[in-house]
Amino acid sequence: MCGICGYLSREQPATAETVRAMAGTLAHRGPDGEGVHLDGPVGLGHRRLSIIDLSEAASEPMTNEDGSLWLTFNGEIYNFRELRRDLEARHRFRCRSDGEVILHLYEERGDEAVAALDGMFAFALWDAKRRRLLLARDRVGKKPLFYHDGPRGFAFASETKALLAHPDVPHERDPEALPLFLTYGYVPTPGTFYRGIRALPPAHFMIAKAGGVDGPSPYWRARFRSDDSDPRGGEAKKRASTLNDGEAEERFRALLRSAVERRLVADVPLGAFLSGGLDSSTIVALMAEGAGGRVKTFTIGFAGHREYDERAHARVVAERFSTEHTEFVVEPKALDLVDRLVWHHDGPFGDSSAVPTYLLSELTKTRVTVALNGDGGDEVFAGYLRLYGGAVSERVPRTPFRALRGLFSLLPEPADRKHPLRLAKRFAEAGSLPLLERYLRWTGYFTADLPSMLKPEPLAVFDRERLLESFRTSYAAGEGSTMARLLQVNFETYLLDDLLVKMDRMSMAHGLEARSPFLDTAVVEFGASLPDRLRMRLGKGKILLRRAMKGILPDSIMARGKMGFGAPLGAWFRSDLEGLVRERLLDPASPIYEHLRPEPVAALVKRHGSAVADMSPQIWALLTLESWLRQEKGWGAG
């Protein structure tokens, strides 16, 4: 797990000074060493976090036998042992690292080598004979890769701040990014906050040459479906919809066990994030079976806020599987981290659970270098109530929702985020809208009221239809039921641009590698083929996962509903952090007023402070926007 960067100049030889400037911004991703390789117009940089084969022979950039190929690689290849066994008969390996497999596989298969890799990765491979760069990213987007293609050259990096450190990459905000961020809480892939900088989409590769760029080109896509008409099964071997329920449970357990086992390979200490929820508890249970020793588990809590504090549930699981358990308590002063979190995210970020994720990663890194987690369980196996709400509301006429919306508008909003009345209000308020607009209202930050908040310049680039573009594309790719199509949307938007970004940036901020067994290729393909009856029933999600883990996990964990991983910002913004909110958001000199009208922002803060509604997600999003606007001008070479 590392940070990578580099460039292909179209005007002059590459320099070590430029590559090191880029790599220096990524030191947090790879604290164990730095490497640079130059070949005429090409410069490759690498910051190393040693996981497999800690020797110098595994340092990067890495080359093949004759020095014609050079690789800078970030991630883990989980099937590298199988690939290596086949390649060893025809190639000489210098080390035990998984990265060297990529070089020799490319020698035999060329660009098709990418599709043979199973893992989480982003890499750039310089083919000196063909004078071209191959860039590729893993199937679900666990590892990031950004690029700039300009008249003077092509550059790439694990984070956009490294690209901004290159003198030929313009430091220019993209005005179209602001409405997207305020809507989603992120800028959907392939966009970024900067003009001329793009994200390579997951499951894509591209070629950069002196004459231009080919791609990005796809090599895989998960297809969520709910019927038996599609014969494709991929690595899942046997489609879930052709199995009876008992066979599906057995197949699922076997696939997930295999995914966990492959993620236990490391030459450094391993552990697991444990919230006490169904997903992380499942991973810990399977780790306990195959780890060969006591599993180290880590959890985080919030004293005085039971609705956010899962420590008691995590203890139950830790005791059940005799783990070596560590806890950490978060206090309101953690919001002092906002500037640091924005720097690590390379921009504003709407998901406030970045705060506990950052602190949990910091705690975990004091004991281990690799941590498994439960990311992907909800996205692959249907854990969100909004999926059920979307499917059900499509079968109900919209007229009753309009009447319910009027009724609920007369009632105060409960402070408890899980209160049935609050959930019912959200359901009714969006129920009369078309499906994808409704789904956006449930998942977004500023939706219906966004145009009234924007000043003329950002309002001029506001396009409501474009806001739904990524949703529509993903919805059309799903097959069968509304639920299957919404799973496709969730997998290709929220998982990719929120959850995976958060986990990567917050764990790598501390040089901690995070691994996600639920996002194993075979597990994803199997989950995508499930019939809806094994996904959700009467609002209760992850039916197959619950059945498969019955008798393995404690009953109290099996009976839990979806809690989510968050922080009690609503209460903090009305007490300990009220001063921070006023200082950052209500000061007339705040940089947010370059783009936003002050009256709606003041009304939002007042509405939250008087407990009329919980506006903490929106307040957090604005705090991160203010932080980015205030500090980003000093990033990179600008």
Phi, psi and omega in degrees: 000127192205187170240135181236155178197169177163180179200159175239108182278142177257008184231329187203167178298147176290154180237147177296327181299316180293316180298317180293326176297319177293311182296329181298330178286349183251014185302327180295331180283335182218081184281355187266358178162164179229142177223147179224139172228133179241139175213089181061243183282356186251136172230130179244137178235153183210133170246124192259132164246109188284125180235307179243126185062096185275003185284166177294334180298337181267006180293156179232163358303144186245148182238169177268192187297320185257007177073017181271345179236139177227136187235135164238125198223137177236123175133200179221136174256110188282341177256025184294330181293316178296317179297319182295320181302322179287322185282334186299334180291341186236356184220152177262122179263137181264343184209183181259006186288155178286335181298324183296334178298323181300316181301310184286329176294321178295323178302326184267325189243353183063218183298336180292349177300329184301316183292342179277348183275134177238111181171199173243121188199158166213132181210161171232132182236120179267118177262101186292328180290319182267356178054057179208155176255133171254125176244142181211155181225149185295170190297317185259351178092030178297319183252135185276154173204121181243156181212159174229128177241110183229175182298333183267348178162179180242134179227154180216160179190161177289334181222151184293333179299330178290324176293323179293343177279355177271131186295340181267358180263118182293139178263085187222121179295147175267113183296336180285347182287328186299308178299325178295314179298314182294337177278305187268334191091003177200170173259118184300143174300137014264010182287163173218184179280357186235138174295136176085358176244126182236157173263131171292123182296156176298154179059033177231155170227163178210160181240131176244131179225172179300327183274355181145196186236140171249128180104193006292148181236135181281151173232000181191155170202130173290140178236105177283134183212172184219010178232183185254016186278342185260118185281354184292135179230339177056216185288349180291352175070307184221124187293140183297327184288349176265358181259152169283172188299320180294319178295322179297319178298315179297316181296319180297312180301319181295317180295316183288323175301315179297319180297319178293314181302318181292337180268006175263004180276116178191155176257020179225165181296143179242158174205199181209144168283132181228113178263341188091003172278173185297318186291305181293327178294323177298316180297317179296320179300316181286329173296319181298330178290323191241003186282339180075023180172178180293130178282136175271125181237152186222135180220166184222148182214175183228107182298134177083006181226080186300327183291346178245351189262112182255015185299321181297320179292320179297323179297321179301315180291318180300320178291320181300321185250015174051048180277162172271099197257138178230138180240157178217137180252130181264137178243164183305332181297350177300337180290352171298344183279356191305317181296321180292320180295320178295321177299316180292328179277351184062027179160177176295154185212122189283342186274106183290347177291356170302329181296301178295330178295319178298313183290322177296320178295320179298315177298314184297321183295340177291343184241329184219169178248344178231135178227126173278154181215176183261014180303138177100343180299314179291323186284327182269326187246015170070075180254359186258133179299330181297334176294316178292318179300318179295318181292317182291316185294338177291341181261003183244135176302148185283340184302314179301329180295325180295320178293317178297322180299318178296321180293313182292334180295341180275350185258143177292153181271124179298147179289328180292120185294341181259005182299133182305324180295321179295318178294321179295322178298315180297321180295315183289322183297327182259353189296335182273358182272159171303155192308306185289328173294322178296316180296321177294322179297324180286330186255343188275180182254290174249114184240278183297326186267004185298313182302325182287345180271335189278142171284168187306319184295307177292332178294330181294333180258004179288128181223103184299325180294321181293331180300331182264003186301311182293325177296314183296318180299315181289321180300320180291335181282336176288164185225135175097237190285165175300320181297317179298320181290322177291327173298320177298316178300311183297320182294322187264359179235287185297313179299311185294308191263351176247289189297314183287325175297312180302312183293318180296308185292321183284327176284316181288345173301336181245011182065037179250130178270127180252128181242142189233093182300328180295343180261014171302142185305311182295323178294317180296314181296324177293312180298325181293339183261006183292146168288153184299333181295338178263006178258301187209144179215124180051040177085354179264121188264175176054049183302313182296317180298318180297317180293320183293331183259003178297131182088347178259312177271154177301147182301324182295328178285321179296329184276350184291147172272179179288125181253320183084160183247108184210188181232152182283057184295327180305311179290318182298320182289346176261356184225262186303325188253013179299321179296321178298316180298314181294320181295317186275328189251337184255354176291125180303337180273002181300137181296344180295338183278004166291336188236335186243151174282137185290329186298313179296327179292315179298320180295321179296314180296319179295319180298320178290315183298328180272005177064022174293324179205158175272104179254020184298324177299319180290321179295317178300315180301319180290325177297319180288327176295316178299318181297316180295313181299328183282325189250343191289340180296339179270001181278146173066205183271341176031000000 
